Amino acid sequence: MNYDFDQIIDRRNSDSEKWNAYPADVIPLWVADMDFISPEPVIRALHARVEHGVFGYPGGLGNQPDDLPGFRQLIVDRMAQRFNWTIEPQDVLLIPGVIVGFNLASYCTASPGSAVLIQTPVYPPILHAAKTTSCAYQEMELTLELDGSYSIDWQVFENAITGDTRVFILCNPHNPVGRVFRTDELERMAEICLRKNVVVCSDEIHADLVYPGYRHIPIAALHPEIAQNTITLIAPSKTYNLAGLQCSIAIIQNPELREQYLASRHGLVPWVNLMGLTAAQAAYQYGDEWLAQLLEYLRINRDFVHDFVNNELPGIRMSCPEGTYLAWLDCRGAGIDENPYKFFLEKARVALQDGESFGKGGEGFVRLNFGTRRSLLEQALQRMKLAMLNQSGD
């Protein structure tokens, strides 16, 4: 079937954090939450579950590997088909969110006083993982190139790891800079972490949202030795716009590490809720037609935003994202005298994500979510352009 991603959907009366955080005259393009109706098979599956009328505990106690074998095999098959990655059903664990996932990874690999390494600028909850789990915080800043893209300074990366470092949280595809790391980059990060005995926790929640010319490679798929040192986190939430249903997956191929991970959630992290499981299974089984159409719509949105920003917003530059539906706008050359997030909110009535919230390297940037209908995107960008013109005319 054909999906209409231009459909106007009123979300202000739907308990939407994205749409209710700001006054009604503000266009919200901030949190990573798309404005599209989820795939029809997902909605149909949820209706069927509601009509059944009984909402008991799903699976067995704690969603252990033998509780939901059909769902786990679905993930095994998907990893093989989409990423040429061979895993086993017992490697698949269910968790209520990727944020929970990387905090659990920190809990089970690092003790209080040991350290968590991240690459900035990065998704804010990753910034907070060390503090959340009573660990020391370590960072290395990604290198901003002249063309607006980002790379890794390998000496800086290696020097950032100390004897206290226990886990490195990788974000790939990267939020907010939009990189989809290449094989050689992933291999080098993995080699350094192996050599220094640092576990890799790879947040790959945007793995399905990659544009033509690029390919997502799970870091654990590179080599069996790397797989034994990696916790991989995925979810249908960004891909199929199911964030509110809180169903995510940790893939851990090392049995000992998997047991540590399971033990760390005992009494703290519950099973995944029934509706989340229902939606995830339907999305992964029947949602790929919707996903293919979504990716083409997002690609056109991405190109539209890229061209508009670089041609119509003087002094602002944007590198074209390789993955995600998030644009990372460098406003430092635009002559905006205040925080650009505050400027566009107050002068354009457009809510973006403040770059400073992404840590070191985010100052002077804003993140824009282009996962919305094109007409609203164009309206927001025109408001931003007018605000800049008015500023230059003052």
Secondary structure as UniProt FT lines:
FT   TURN            5..6
FT   TURN            12..15
FT   HELIX           17..20
FT   TURN            24..25
FT   STRAND          27..28
FT   HELIX           40..52
FT   HELIX           61..63
FT   TURN            65..67
FT   HELIX           69..83
FT   HELIX           89..91
FT   STRAND          92..95
FT   HELIX           98..109
FT   TURN            112..113
FT   STRAND          115..120
FT   HELIX           124..127
FT   HELIX           129..132
FT   TURN            133..134
FT   STRAND          136..141
FT   STRAND          143..144
FT   TURN            146..147
FT   STRAND          150..151
FT   HELIX           154..160
FT   TURN            163..164
FT   STRAND          165..171
FT   TURN            175..177
FT   HELIX           183..195
FT   TURN            196..197
FT   STRAND          199..203
FT   TURN            205..208
FT   TURN            212..213
FT   HELIX           219..221
FT   HELIX           224..227
FT   TURN            228..229
FT   STRAND          230..234
FT   HELIX           237..240
FT   HELIX           243..245
FT   STRAND          248..252
FT   HELIX           255..264
FT   TURN            265..268
FT   HELIX           274..286
FT   HELIX           288..312
FT   TURN            314..315
FT   STRAND          317..318
FT   STRAND          326..330
FT   TURN            332..335
FT   HELIX           340..343
FT   HELIX           344..348
FT   STRAND          350..351
FT   STRAND          353..354
FT   HELIX           355..358
FT   TURN            360..361
FT   TURN            363..364
FT   STRAND          365..369
FT   HELIX           374..393
//
